[in-house]
Amino acid sequence: MNITITGNLGAGKTSVCNELKKMGYDVISGGDIYRTYAQEHGITIVELNEMAKTDRSVDIQIDKRTKKLGTEVDNTIFDSRIAWHFIPDALHIFLEVDPKTAAARVAIDKARSGEQTYSNLDREMEELQKRANLERERFMEMYGIDYFDQSHYDIIINTTHSSPRSVAKEIDQSVKRIEHAKLCVQQDLEDMER
């Protein structure tokens, strides 16, 4: 069973996926697919981002790769904004977070990486909301989907007061429960056939 994980900006998606890797899960991120695509075309990520601004075929090619990978691998986590749309038979997880917590997390990450941070959380929250709105518009325009619509997801986890490790454990437990339930159903069907 494949798993897709998306969520609000600042919900901790990447940190949670890093914890899941430590627990033995295979993780493919949208960034990994993007980087591979850039390497194959002999360009940098920055150059690919510039191309993607005006050439929608870049996003389409990346999305096709995600869809193809979803049919080629199993027991893999896809860390991607819209992988749930391209891998429909996976378990879909959405990570939500309080906007102030998200802004604080993003500000800390920016400070660590040397990016510009804003002096107050309200400004950081505005920037995150702007980014989220742009992504929402882009995906609506390209695919007619709203990735913030939580009806697309099987599991919704609020990460506001949780560490990435505890969220990863919650996901792991959910996956094990689902796999166990599937196994029980399969055994029941086999018993009925005998």
ChimeraX attribute file (.defattr): number of C-alpha atoms within 10 A of each C-alpha:
attribute: neighborCount
match mode: 1-to-1
recipient: residues
	/A:1	14
	/A:2	20
	/A:3	23
	/A:4	28
	/A:5	26
	/A:6	25
	/A:7	24
	/A:8	22
	/A:9	20
	/A:10	25
	/A:11	27
	/A:12	24
	/A:13	23
	/A:14	16
	/A:15	16
	/A:16	23
	/A:17	24
	/A:18	18
	/A:19	17
	/A:20	21
	/A:21	15
	/A:22	12
	/A:23	13
	/A:24	8
	/A:25	15
	/A:26	17
	/A:27	19
	/A:28	18
	/A:29	19
	/A:30	18
	/A:31	13
	/A:32	13
	/A:33	16
	/A:34	19
	/A:35	16
	/A:36	13
	/A:37	19
	/A:38	18
	/A:39	12
	/A:40	8
	/A:41	10
	/A:42	11
	/A:43	12
	/A:44	13
	/A:45	16
	/A:46	10
	/A:47	11
	/A:48	19
	/A:49	15
	/A:50	11
	/A:51	14
	/A:52	14
	/A:53	10
	/A:54	9
	/A:55	12
	/A:56	11
	/A:57	11
	/A:58	18
	/A:59	16
	/A:60	13
	/A:61	13
	/A:62	17
	/A:63	19
	/A:64	13
	/A:65	16
	/A:66	24
	/A:67	17
	/A:68	13
	/A:69	17
	/A:70	25
	/A:71	12
	/A:72	8
	/A:73	12
	/A:74	13
	/A:75	14
	/A:76	17
	/A:77	25
	/A:78	26
	/A:79	25
	/A:80	20
	/A:81	21
	/A:82	20
	/A:83	24
	/A:84	26
	/A:85	19
	/A:86	18
	/A:87	20
	/A:88	15
	/A:89	14
	/A:90	22
	/A:91	19
	/A:92	22
	/A:93	21
	/A:94	25
	/A:95	23
	/A:96	22
	/A:97	20
	/A:98	14
	/A:99	21
	/A:100	15
	/A:101	17
	/A:102	23
	/A:103	26
	/A:104	17
	/A:105	17
	/A:106	21
	/A:107	22
	/A:108	14
	/A:109	14
	/A:110	14
	/A:111	13
	/A:112	9
	/A:113	9
	/A:114	9
	/A:115	11
	/A:116	9
	/A:117	15
	/A:118	15
	/A:119	9
	/A:120	11
	/A:121	18
	/A:122	14
	/A:123	13
	/A:124	21
	/A:125	20
	/A:126	13
	/A:127	14
	/A:128	19
	/A:129	16
	/A:130	12
	/A:131	13
	/A:132	15
	/A:133	11
	/A:134	12
	/A:135	15
	/A:136	16
	/A:137	15
	/A:138	14
	/A:139	15
	/A:140	13
	/A:141	11
	/A:142	11
	/A:143	10
	/A:144	11
	/A:145	16
	/A:146	18
	/A:147	22
	/A:148	16
	/A:149	9
	/A:150	15
	/A:151	11
	/A:152	16
	/A:153	19
	/A:154	11
	/A:155	15
	/A:156	16
	/A:157	16
	/A:158	15
	/A:159	23
	/A:160	17
	/A:161	11
	/A:162	14
	/A:163	13
	/A:164	20
	/A:165	17
	/A:166	14
	/A:167	23
	/A:168	22
	/A:169	16
	/A:170	13
	/A:171	19
	/A:172	15
	/A:173	12
	/A:174	14
	/A:175	17
	/A:176	12
	/A:177	12
	/A:178	14
	/A:179	13
	/A:180	12
	/A:181	12
	/A:182	12
	/A:183	12
	/A:184	12
	/A:185	12
	/A:186	12
	/A:187	12
	/A:188	11
	/A:189	11
	/A:190	10
	/A:191	9
	/A:192	8
	/A:193	7
	/A:194	5
